[in-house]
Amino acid sequence: MKNNKYQAIYQQLVMKIERQDFLAGNKLPSEHELMELFNTSRETVRKALNQLAQNGYIQKVRGKGSIVLARDKFDFPISGLVSFKELAVKMGKPWKTIVHELETVVGSPDLQAKLGEKELWKVVRSRRVDDESIILDKDYFIKSQVPYLDTEICTNSIYDYLESEKGMQIAFADKEVTVEEATDEDRQLLDLNGLTHVVVVKSIVHLDDASPFQFTESRHRLDKFRFVDFARRMK
């Protein structure tokens, strides 16, 4: 019965959010108010709220309660290799890239293990859509593979430069997707609006000869993206 109860509360709240009784950015009633509204226990209310959070309807913000999220998320293909410029053009929204760091570095032991070389470019960029910073990209390129970069290239599109001007063929990537607690750097460079976690996509990107040339850590505001893929059952 408890499972039926929290599922019923979840469904009613979903209905109210989808018909915009609760608008994006607004708070849901408090746990105590929901307990009274549905004549149920705090445990049951919390289970319903947890399911709303897991399915992207709300974000629990410390000290503020349950905030209703916008449902107009951008589709981000997990299996594809898409540059931010390509994604932004597809979104059809105003976009901008801000370069925060561009320098050559000696890679950490972990980066050297991933890429096989020491001398790397480090590029840190925030991505703005609709005048909000929603992605923080931290990229490392093998300098022997990518001998030259400048701020203009990094602001426009590194992939466009490498493919169109340098003739490089970017082929595939190994990806890992996690949800992590926001760092001080995230809070400084992203417009988190009280969100406490980000979606992190880490990739080792390879050229068509299977050699790695880039490691990227892309940190996304979790209320703005829906990570999508196509899967087929193999028999």
DACORKA-V359556 format. One record per residue. N is the residue number from 0. RES is the residue in three letters. SS is DSSP state (helix for helix, strand for strand, loop for the rest). PHI is phi in degrees with one decimal (NA if undefined). OMEGA is omega in whole degrees, 0 to 359 (* if undefined). Layout:
BEGIN
((N;RES;SS;PHI;OMEGA) (N;RES;SS;PHI;OMEGA))
END
This chain:
BEGIN
((0;MET;loop;NA;180) (1;LYS;helix;-61.8;178) (2;ASN;helix;-60.9;178) (3;ASN;helix;-62.4;182) (4;LYS;helix;-66.7;183) (5;TYR;helix;-70.7;176) (6;GLN;helix;-66.4;179) (7;ALA;helix;-64.7;178) (8;ILE;helix;-64.1;178) (9;TYR;helix;-56.5;182) (10;GLN;helix;-63.2;179) (11;GLN;helix;-65.8;179) (12;LEU;helix;-68.7;175) (13;VAL;helix;-58.4;180) (14;MET;helix;-60.0;180) (15;LYS;helix;-65.7;179) (16;ILE;helix;-67.8;184) (17;GLU;helix;-70.3;176) (18;ARG;loop;-94.1;172) (19;GLN;loop;65.9;166) (20;ASP;loop;-65.6;172) (21;PHE;loop;-112.0;184) (22;LEU;loop;-84.9;177) (23;ALA;loop;-56.6;181) (24;GLY;loop;95.7;178) (25;ASN;loop;-85.6;178) (26;LYS;strand;-91.0;167) (27;LEU;loop;-72.0;171) (28;PRO;loop;-54.7;180) (29;SER;loop;-65.2;177) (30;GLU;helix;-56.9;180) (31;HIS;helix;-63.2;179) (32;GLU;helix;-65.7;178) (33;LEU;helix;-68.5;176) (34;MET;helix;-59.4;180) (35;GLU;helix;-71.4;182) (36;LEU;helix;-61.4;185) (37;PHE;helix;-103.3;178) (38;ASN;loop;51.7;184) (39;THR;loop;-144.8;185) (40;SER;loop;-85.9;176) (41;ARG;helix;-63.3;180) (42;GLU;helix;-59.6;181) (43;THR;helix;-67.2;178) (44;VAL;helix;-62.2;181) (45;ARG;helix;-65.0;177) (46;LYS;helix;-64.1;178) (47;ALA;helix;-65.7;179) (48;LEU;helix;-66.4;178) (49;ASN;helix;-62.5;179) (50;GLN;helix;-69.0;175) (51;LEU;helix;-60.4;180) (52;ALA;helix;-66.8;181) (53;GLN;helix;-62.6;182) (54;ASN;loop;-97.4;171) (55;GLY;loop;81.0;179) (56;TYR;loop;-89.8;181) (57;ILE;strand;-138.3;170) (58;GLN;strand;-127.2;176) (59;LYS;strand;-80.1;182) (60;VAL;strand;-112.7;184) (61;ARG;loop;-57.1;177) (62;GLY;loop;84.2;182) (63;LYS;loop;-121.0;181) (64;GLY;strand;98.3;183) (65;SER;strand;-98.2;183) (66;ILE;strand;-97.8;179) (67;VAL;strand;-72.9;182) (68;LEU;loop;-94.7;173) (69;ALA;loop;-66.9;182) (70;ARG;loop;-95.8;180) (71;ASP;loop;-88.2;182) (72;LYS;loop;-81.2;177) (73;PHE;strand;-86.3;177) (74;ASP;strand;-76.9;179) (75;PHE;strand;-117.8;184) (76;PRO;strand;-72.1;180) (77;ILE;loop;-69.0;187) (78;SER;loop;-85.3;182) (79;GLY;loop;-89.4;173) (80;LEU;loop;-112.2;186) (81;VAL;loop;-123.3;175) (82;SER;loop;-75.3;178) (83;PHE;helix;-61.4;180) (84;LYS;helix;-60.2;179) (85;GLU;helix;-64.1;179) (86;LEU;helix;-64.7;183) (87;ALA;helix;-65.2;178) (88;VAL;helix;-62.2;178) (89;LYS;helix;-64.7;178) (90;MET;helix;-62.5;183) (91;GLY;loop;70.5;181) (92;LYS;loop;-121.5;177) (93;PRO;loop;-59.2;183) (94;TRP;strand;-140.7;181) (95;LYS;strand;-158.3;174) (96;THR;strand;-111.2;177) (97;ILE;strand;-115.3;179) (98;VAL;strand;-89.2;180) (99;HIS;strand;-97.5;179) (100;GLU;strand;-142.4;171) (101;LEU;strand;-148.2;184) (102;GLU;strand;-157.4;173) (103;THR;strand;-93.3;183) (104;VAL;strand;-137.7;168) (105;VAL;strand;-90.4;185) (106;GLY;loop;-64.8;175) (107;SER;loop;-64.1;177) (108;PRO;helix;-53.5;179) (109;ASP;helix;-66.3;178) (110;LEU;helix;-66.2;178) (111;GLN;helix;-63.1;178) (112;ALA;helix;-66.2;181) (113;LYS;helix;-74.7;189) (114;LEU;helix;-107.0;175) (115;GLY;loop;83.8;178) (116;GLU;loop;-141.3;184) (117;LYS;loop;-91.7;189) (118;GLU;strand;-83.1;188) (119;LEU;strand;-132.1;162) (120;TRP;strand;-81.9;169) (121;LYS;strand;-113.9;180) (122;VAL;strand;-128.2;177) (123;VAL;strand;-117.2;183) (124;ARG;strand;-135.5;169) (125;SER;strand;-102.4;184) (126;ARG;strand;-116.5;182) (127;ARG;strand;-109.4;174) (128;VAL;strand;-131.5;184) (129;ASP;loop;53.3;176) (130;ASP;loop;63.8;173) (131;GLU;strand;-128.1;175) (132;SER;strand;-80.0;187) (133;ILE;strand;-121.5;177) (134;ILE;strand;-134.9;171) (135;LEU;strand;-119.4;180) (136;ASP;strand;-103.8;176) (137;LYS;strand;-121.1;187) (138;ASP;strand;-114.5;174) (139;TYR;strand;-129.0;180) (140;PHE;strand;-115.2;175) (141;ILE;strand;-65.1;187) (142;LYS;loop;-68.1;178) (143;SER;loop;-67.6;177) (144;GLN;loop;-85.9;181) (145;VAL;loop;-124.0;187) (146;PRO;loop;-70.4;185) (147;TYR;loop;-138.5;170) (148;LEU;loop;-143.4;171) (149;ASP;loop;-140.4;185) (150;THR;helix;-62.8;180) (151;GLU;helix;-63.2;178) (152;ILE;helix;-62.3;183) (153;CYS;helix;-68.3;178) (154;THR;helix;-73.5;182) (155;ASN;helix;-80.2;178) (156;SER;loop;-169.0;178) (157;ILE;helix;-65.0;180) (158;TYR;helix;-63.2;179) (159;ASP;helix;-61.0;178) (160;TYR;helix;-62.7;184) (161;LEU;helix;-66.2;183) (162;GLU;helix;-82.6;186) (163;SER;helix;-79.8;186) (164;GLU;helix;-98.3;183) (165;LYS;loop;-101.7;177) (166;GLY;loop;70.5;179) (167;MET;loop;-77.4;181) (168;GLN;loop;-112.9;180) (169;ILE;strand;-82.8;193) (170;ALA;strand;-109.4;187) (171;PHE;strand;-157.0;181) (172;ALA;strand;-143.2;168) (173;ASP;strand;-93.6;187) (174;LYS;strand;-122.1;174) (175;GLU;strand;-134.9;182) (176;VAL;strand;-119.1;179) (177;THR;strand;-137.3;170) (178;VAL;strand;-110.5;185) (179;GLU;strand;-129.3;175) (180;GLU;strand;-66.6;180) (181;ALA;loop;-61.8;179) (182;THR;loop;-92.9;174) (183;ASP;helix;-59.8;179) (184;GLU;helix;-64.4;176) (185;ASP;helix;-58.6;182) (186;ARG;helix;-66.2;180) (187;GLN;helix;-76.9;190) (188;LEU;helix;-105.2;178) (189;LEU;loop;-113.6;173) (190;ASP;loop;-88.4;186) (191;LEU;loop;-81.3;178) (192;ASN;loop;51.5;177) (193;GLY;loop;90.5;179) (194;LEU;loop;-67.4;186) (195;THR;loop;-104.4;183) (196;HIS;strand;-134.2;176) (197;VAL;strand;-130.9;173) (198;VAL;strand;-90.9;184) (199;VAL;strand;-113.8;176) (200;VAL;strand;-112.6;178) (201;LYS;strand;-104.8;185) (202;SER;strand;-137.4;165) (203;ILE;strand;-105.7;187) (204;VAL;strand;-102.1;186) (205;HIS;strand;-118.8;172) (206;LEU;strand;-84.7;185) (207;ASP;loop;-69.0;175) (208;ASP;loop;-90.5;177) (209;ALA;loop;75.4;178) (210;SER;loop;-82.2;177) (211;PRO;strand;-74.0;177) (212;PHE;strand;-136.7;185) (213;GLN;strand;-149.1;164) (214;PHE;strand;-117.3;181) (215;THR;strand;-130.2;174) (216;GLU;strand;-121.6;186) (217;SER;strand;-109.8;188) (218;ARG;strand;-109.4;189) (219;HIS;strand;-111.5;172) (220;ARG;strand;-67.2;194) (221;LEU;loop;-70.9;181) (222;ASP;loop;-86.7;186) (223;LYS;loop;-107.8;186) (224;PHE;strand;-131.3;170) (225;ARG;strand;-120.8;185) (226;PHE;strand;-87.6;190) (227;VAL;strand;-121.3;176) (228;ASP;loop;-159.5;174) (229;PHE;loop;-114.3;181) (230;ALA;loop;-125.4;176) (231;ARG;loop;-121.6;178) (232;ARG;loop;-73.9;180) (233;MET;loop;-97.3;180) (234;LYS;loop;-119.7;*))
END
